[in-house]
Amino acid sequence: INSETLVINALGIIADKLEEASREIRRLLEPQDWIPIEYRGNLLGRIRQVESRTEFIPVESLRIRADDPAITNFLVPKVLDQSKEKHGWNYRVFDKDGVLDRIVVYADLKPEEIEDLKGPFGWAYQKAAERANKGRRKQKER
């Protein structure tokens, strides 16, 4: 095999990889079926249904702590645990270095169930975001 053949083969592989990457980028840029989580006119997160689970994802810039009392003392025991008992579905809280990444409910929730959860999630995300923001301001003042 000469060098010209190797270059042609390499260019073919690169072209295939670029086409694959292009398809993935187009897929990621397609509009998602998101349901907004809002409270008092503020967008605080999104709800996304994927297969047989429903994800409640806070806006990343809010940097909500997973251990914030609005999450640990309200949302988990008063909303998620009670809903788990009532409806029989499980959930899991995911965080990245202590910052809430998402809460996943392992059920394909009906529109009315999502509507019932939007308010409590919005309230909890708002309270947790206020505390997180207050903490960041104090750090900046130092």
C-alpha positions as CSV (number, residue, x, y, z in Angstrom):
1,I,0.0,0.0,0.0
2,N,1.4,3.3,-1.0
3,S,1.2,6.6,0.9
4,E,-1.5,8.0,-1.4
5,T,-3.8,5.0,-0.6
6,L,-3.2,5.5,3.1
7,V,-4.1,9.2,2.8
8,I,-7.3,8.4,0.9
9,N,-8.3,5.7,3.5
10,A,-7.6,8.2,6.3
11,L,-9.7,10.9,4.6
12,G,-12.6,8.4,4.2
13,I,-12.5,7.6,7.9
14,I,-12.4,11.3,8.8
15,A,-15.3,12.0,6.5
16,D,-17.4,9.2,8.1
17,K,-16.6,10.6,11.6
18,L,-17.5,14.1,10.6
19,E,-20.8,12.9,9.1
20,E,-21.5,11.0,12.4
21,A,-20.6,14.1,14.5
22,S,-22.8,16.3,12.2
23,R,-25.8,14.0,12.7
24,E,-25.3,14.0,16.5
25,I,-25.1,17.8,16.6
26,R,-28.2,18.2,14.5
27,R,-30.0,15.8,16.9
28,L,-28.9,17.8,19.9
29,L,-30.0,21.0,18.3
30,E,-33.5,19.8,17.5
31,P,-36.2,21.3,19.7
32,Q,-36.8,19.3,22.8
33,D,-40.2,18.6,24.4
34,W,-39.5,20.5,27.6
35,I,-42.1,21.6,30.1
36,P,-41.0,24.7,32.0
37,I,-40.8,24.8,35.8
38,E,-41.7,28.4,36.8
39,Y,-42.5,30.2,40.0
40,R,-43.6,33.8,40.2
41,G,-42.6,34.4,36.6
42,N,-39.1,33.0,37.0
43,L,-38.0,30.0,34.9
44,L,-36.3,27.7,37.4
45,G,-36.1,24.4,35.5
46,R,-37.4,22.1,32.9
47,I,-39.3,18.8,32.9
48,R,-38.4,16.2,30.3
49,Q,-40.0,12.9,29.8
50,V,-37.7,10.2,28.5
51,E,-39.0,6.7,27.9
52,S,-40.5,5.6,31.3
53,R,-39.0,8.3,33.4
54,T,-39.6,12.0,34.1
55,E,-36.7,14.3,34.8
56,F,-37.0,17.6,36.8
57,I,-33.9,19.6,35.9
58,P,-33.1,22.9,37.5
59,V,-31.6,25.7,35.5
60,E,-27.9,25.1,35.8
61,S,-26.9,28.7,36.5
62,L,-29.0,28.6,39.7
63,R,-26.5,26.2,41.3
64,I,-29.1,24.8,43.7
65,R,-27.5,22.8,46.5
66,A,-28.9,19.2,46.7
67,D,-28.8,19.5,50.5
68,D,-30.8,22.7,50.6
69,P,-33.7,22.6,53.1
70,A,-36.2,23.3,50.4
71,I,-35.1,20.0,48.8
72,T,-34.3,17.9,51.8
73,N,-37.0,19.1,54.2
74,F,-39.8,19.9,51.8
75,L,-39.5,18.5,48.3
76,V,-38.3,15.0,49.2
77,P,-40.4,14.1,52.3
78,K,-43.5,16.1,51.6
79,V,-43.8,15.8,47.8
80,L,-41.7,12.9,46.5
81,D,-42.0,10.5,49.4
82,Q,-45.8,11.1,49.7
83,S,-46.3,10.7,45.9
84,K,-44.2,7.5,46.0
85,E,-46.5,6.1,48.6
86,K,-49.7,7.3,46.8
87,H,-48.7,6.3,43.2
88,G,-46.0,3.6,43.8
89,W,-43.2,5.2,41.7
90,N,-39.6,5.6,42.7
91,Y,-37.4,8.6,42.4
92,R,-33.7,9.5,42.7
93,V,-31.9,12.8,43.4
94,F,-28.8,13.3,41.3
95,D,-26.1,15.9,42.2
96,K,-22.7,16.9,40.9
97,D,-20.3,18.0,43.7
98,G,-23.3,18.8,45.9
99,V,-25.1,20.9,43.3
100,L,-28.5,19.5,42.3
101,D,-28.3,18.1,38.7
102,R,-31.8,16.6,38.4
103,I,-34.5,14.6,40.2
104,V,-35.7,11.6,38.2
105,V,-39.1,10.0,38.8
106,Y,-39.1,6.5,37.4
107,A,-42.6,6.7,35.9
108,D,-44.2,8.1,32.7
109,L,-46.2,10.7,34.5
110,K,-49.5,11.8,33.2
111,P,-50.0,15.5,32.3
112,E,-52.1,16.1,35.4
113,E,-49.5,14.5,37.6
114,I,-46.8,16.8,36.1
115,E,-49.1,19.8,36.6
116,D,-49.5,18.8,40.2
117,L,-45.7,18.6,40.7
118,K,-44.7,21.8,38.9
119,G,-45.8,24.1,41.7
120,P,-43.9,22.3,44.6
121,F,-40.8,21.9,42.4
122,G,-41.0,25.6,41.4
123,W,-41.4,26.7,45.0
124,A,-38.5,24.5,46.2
125,Y,-36.2,25.5,43.4
126,Q,-37.0,29.2,44.0
127,K,-36.2,29.0,47.7
128,A,-33.1,27.0,47.2
129,A,-31.9,29.4,44.4
130,E,-32.5,32.4,46.7
131,R,-30.3,30.7,49.4
132,A,-27.6,29.8,46.9
133,N,-27.6,33.3,45.5
134,K,-27.3,34.8,49.0
135,G,-24.3,32.5,49.7
136,R,-22.6,33.6,46.5
137,R,-23.1,37.3,47.3
138,K,-21.6,36.8,50.8
139,Q,-18.5,35.1,49.2
140,K,-18.1,38.0,46.8
141,E,-18.2,40.6,49.7
142,R,-15.3,38.9,51.5
